[in-house]
Amino acid sequence: MFANIYLNEFDQFLKHKFKIKYYLRYCDDFIVLDNEPKYLEKLISQINNFLQNNLKLSLHQEKINIKKLKQGIDFLGYIVLPHYRVLRTKTKKRMFQRINQKNLTSYLGLLKHCHSYKLRRKLLTKLI
């Protein structure tokens, strides 16, 4: 909840100053979509300046990616593609290392949000 309150100023900055149409934020993770990669590259420094000067935050330089939508967007443990979502490979490996009877329903809930029929079957057969 604190991230939503604290980063509201950032949301307003992007939406009103830059008129960004496709912007999504969940806590401190965010995505900006646009057809022009050069525009996005220019936007990075402006975003970083705003965050540093106004909110005393900075972007994690290794987590900034500019790619084509068809390559998929790595966001919140999923790879989001134009018509479906799949579980990120790293998340999948971690899930199979940690799965047990107590956390099975949590992982099944995680898998409900993506294309995961075969993965759910594999997970259930591992525990049976």
N, C-alpha and C positions, 0 to 999 in steps of 0.2 A: 504494500500500500504506500510505503514511504517513497518508493521509486516513482509511482504514479504522480504523487504530489510534487516531488522535487523536479521531475523531468517534464512537468506540464509546460513550463516556460520554453523548454526545448521543442516540444510538440508545436506550440504556438509559433515559434520562430520559423520552423520548417514550413508549416502550413500557410502562414500569412506572408512572410517575407519572400519565400521562394515559390509559393503557390504549387508545392509538390502535390501531385494528384495521388500517387501511389506510394504511401508511406505506412509502415506497420511497426509498432513497438510493443514488446512484451517485457516488462520490467526494464532491464538495462540493455536488452538486445533490440536492434532495430534494422529495418530494411528500407531502402529507397530504391524504387524502380523507375527507370527512364530508358528511352530508346537511344539516347546519345551518350556513349561512354565518356567523351570529352567533357560533357557537362557534369557527369558524376565525379570525374577526377577533380574538377575545379571545386565542386561542392565539398569534397573531403576537407580541404584546408579551411573553408569557411565554417564548416561544422565544428572542426577541431578548435578554431579560434573562439567561436561562441561558447563552447563547452568550457574551455580554459578560463576565459575572461568572465563569464557570467555565473557558471556553476562550479568552478574549480575542479573540473573533471577533464579527462583526456581519452581519446580513442586508443584502443589497443591496436598498434600498427600491424601486427601479424594477423588480425582478424578482419581486415578490410579487404573485400573482394569485389572486383568488377568482372562480371561474366554474363554470358548470354543466358536468357531464361531457360532455353532448352537444355542447358548443362545442369540445371537444378540449383536450388537455393538451399544451403545448409542452414537450417534454422530450428532451434529448440529440440534437437535430437532427431530430426527428420530431414530428408532431402525432399524438398518440395519441387515437383515437376509440373509442367503446364496442366496435366489432367489427372494427376494422382500424387500421393506421398508414399515414400518408403522410409523405413527406419535406417538411420545412419549406421554404417558398418561398425564404428567404434561403440555405439550404444548397444548394438546387437551382441557384440562380443562380451561386453560388460554384463549384459542381461544373462547370458548363458553361464557366466562364471558365478553369478550371485543368486541364481534362481533356487528357491526352496518352496516348501508348502506354505509358509507364512506369507511370502510376498508374491505368490503366483497371481492372485487377483489384481494386484497393482500392475504387474507386467502385462497381463491380458488387457487391462484398461488402456495402457500405453499403446498396445498393438491395435486397438479398435480405431485409432485415428489415422491408420495408414493401410496400404495394400499389404496384407500380412497373413493371408490364409495359410500358406505353407509353413510360415514361421510359427504360427500358433500351434499347428499340428505337431511340429517338431518339438516345441516347448512342452506340450502336454505329454508326448510319448517319452520324453526324457524323464519326467517325474513319475510316470506310471511304472 
